[in-house]
């Protein structure tokens, strides 16, 4: 399997220059939509996901935008949500420190939890009302809205279909449009939604100032091997939407390597199994013993076949969490999953992306390493712990200085 993945990666790398050429848009430099967006944003957005309150260190890296999730403004009983008020106060502090905000509106399941299932037509007016509330209430502190996040990714989209997710996004964009003023609005794409969602969103592209793209090539799969495949993906989004593009999330894991067979067996033994075959023979009990949110997430697949569950567990993303590893073959050519490789990735990727006329900005994922993976709750899992520009103690990593340098070069152009 690892040999096959290497061959596929090699073929993709060979095709990348041709695909990049075919998807090039020579008219982007003259696109009035891009020019208008940059007037509203003050030029190329130099952004970051999930900051702390060390504003001086953030701004020293030439970062002037942050991207954060919005809580709903009300609870299920209609009372004000105190967490929204906390969020607004933090947003005011960011604004006072000269940092602008892209706010991500809540996921479908959050609306369902307060009784506003997006699949029910009668709830659409209230969902639109909340969208307009956000614009009116946050117009002094928010410079951009992204409507929900990563539709196409199962854990974020469920229980909506892609058609329902597109409508959920679209009605909010439409509601915000007449009152948004200089605030920019749009939505984001991932690999899982890249082929389907742009077509479904076409009726609402008239209300979009941008379309976002989230890219983590070389981190969650072993097929993509060239950093220039990121550029091909950006050009593809431009071609199929015709909109300015923002890298709403992108990054590169700064640490991680494969486990040995012996190490994997030792991990399975912690759960009472001596092999993957033995675990699969008792799959429901095995899943129930796994850490973090994995058992809860897996409940949505309870009616799927054993083969389907087995593929998810030991051939997909969950495998990396179970074994706390980045498997053999994960990574882009020339960029190791090390602090130094992470820095080299940011240096080259920011340089390449900022040269594309239609790319209006980027948000790096993320500011700080985590003490534990938010999915499996394991400190030793590299999948969701080693993305930061600074380490868990707050010390700048090599990636911090790479971003500082490249964002500084971009800043000089505006």
Secondary structure by P-SEA (a helix, b strand, c coil): caaaaaaaaaaaaaaaaaaaaaaccccccccaaaaaaaaaaccccccccccccaaaaaaaacccbbbbbbcccccccccccaaaaaaaaaaaaaaaacbbbbcccccaaaaaaaccccccccaaaaaaaaaaaaaaaccccccbbbcccccccccccccccaaaaaaaaaaaaaaacccccccccccccccccccccccccccccccccbbbbbbbcccccccccccaaaaaaaaaaaaacccbbbccbbbbbcccccccaaaaaaaaaaaccccaaaaaaaaaaaaaaccccccccccccccccaaaaaaaacccaaaaaaacccccccccccccccaaaaaaaaaaaaaaaaaccccccccccccbbbcccccccccccccccccccccccccccaaaaaaaaaaaaaaaac
